[in-house]
Each structure stands twice: as C-alpha cells, then as structure tokens.
Amino acid sequence: MSNAVRHSRPGGTVTISSRMGRGELVIEVADTGSGIADTDLPHIFERFWRADQSRSRHTGGSGLGLAVVRKLAEAHGGRVSVVSSPGRGSTFTVHLPVGGDTSEA
C-alpha cells in the first residue's frame, strides 16, 4: 500500500477491496498513480529490485516489499499478480485459498 500512496499524484486514489471467489479470498489494491513500465513488470517481485535505480533506501524503500508479498502469498498456497498501465495506475491482486486444512499455516 505504501507503494500505491507513494506513486499516486496528489488527489489520486488508492482503493483496497476484497471478495470471496471460488474457494479463495481475493484482495486488490488499485491506485491511480504513475503505473509501471512494461519493461519493469517482470522484475517487480524480485528482491531488492527498484524501478528507479537512482533511488536509495533512504528515499525509496529497500526493494523488498513486493517480494515479501509474493513469498507470503505463496507460503499460504496463493499467488499475486499485477496489471498496470503507465500514466494510469496499477492493480495488485492477491489470491489466497480458503477452507481445508490450516494446521500447517
């Protein structure tokens, strides 16, 4: 969510929603921010990767946030995806299975 806020212009919106799908909880975070370039999309879930390589950890985070989101989703049998349009914003979607045996979660 901090990425969504950081990359949205003043007056932009960040929307968080959830719904039940077919045996899964679907969580979406959508923003009206700067969006992500097509060339950057394959890398955004990599550890320590930043779209703007000139930013330091002091001004732009560690590059771990989205990697952690992906690992947490996968650890619970889920997945995360993104749809983005430069200049129009991004939507991140987390799918988490519900029900079944949760003794190992």
Sequence and secondary structure as in RCSB ss.txt:
>XXXX:A:sequence
MSNAVRHSRPGGTVTISSRMGRGELVIEVADTGSGIADTDLPHIFERFWRADQSRSRHTGGSGLGLAVVRKLAEA
HGGRVSVVSSPGRGSTFTVHLPVGGDTSEA
>XXXX:A:secstr
 HHHHHTS TT  EEEEEEE SSEEEEEEEE S    TTTGGGTTSTT  SSTT  HHHH  S HHHHHHHHHHH
TT EEEEEEETTTEEEEEEEEE SS  TT 
